[in-house]
């Protein structure tokens, strides 16, 4: 009887050990499957993050278009250069509380960073000022067509300063986008329209306005490349906007004193529009700064031309200004250039993803499977 009882106890112990071993193996396999699932989700999020520059730049273009539309509401109430000053001043009030909350020091990381921030602020201020001044000497369509030629200079400057690639495909996309901008703005020096009077002023000095618009184009191109350089150095976007707004507000106040009289904006609607201008400008600058820190300058500048499309859509919704056939053709060209640039970006990202995916799966197979097999074998032996 003792022998039978001892045999039954041994049998029960072996059964319990078998159940324990199988449970341990199941737990290990579940852990491995959970880890694989988490790695897959992380991989998918990283893959989506590679395309986040596209919606960010488009949102920045929309905010810039909103600025242009809002200026149209108040251009007769406040001088254009004073509008710039108020916008920069309001823009300055937004990053300061964010920097205080996030404990971001305004002190630049190095002398090189300070010089880049200073140059970016000066070129940005000069670009906006010359753009507004060019409207006094030539039609807005002419000025817009010249200013939005900046992707060409962005590609050239990025190639010289940043050593970025600027191939034949990039040049074709840039030419397509600029052709669309010309068709949308329809400058009279190409389409042969008669000069019209705006605010009782005829534009007899087209060359002076063209020179100012060309200066704006170059300044905006240099600003884009400098933002790319600053973003690569890891400078916080709010710090970049802070320096830009601080220096530009000082410069625009001096220009307002020299070129135009100071006026107090009327209460109510005009002041609300000015606050909205500062907010949209700050959002656009933050998005552009961050986008240029993760994406090539030429790609960002091509997508930024969608600002013209957003402006036309907003004008139609708010003012019922419907574009003509040539404008619609220009919108199609700009959208085509943007879509092709995005597809090019996705194609290169897909190649990188396939390589990283193969590496990821190979590492998973080398690390997880031997560990689980060894664990189950060790527990079974015990």
LINFENTA-V548560 format. One record per helix or strand of 2 or more residues. SS is the DSSP state (H for helix, E for strand). FROM is the first residue (numbers start at 0). TO is the last residue. If there is no record, write none. Layout:
BEGIN
SS,FROM,TO + SS,FROM,TO
END
This chain:
BEGIN
H,1,48 + H,51,73 + H,79,100 + H,110,133 + H,139,146 + H,149,161 + H,167,184 + H,187,190 + H,205,231 + H,236,258 + H,268,293 + H,296,303 + H,306,318 + H,324,380
END
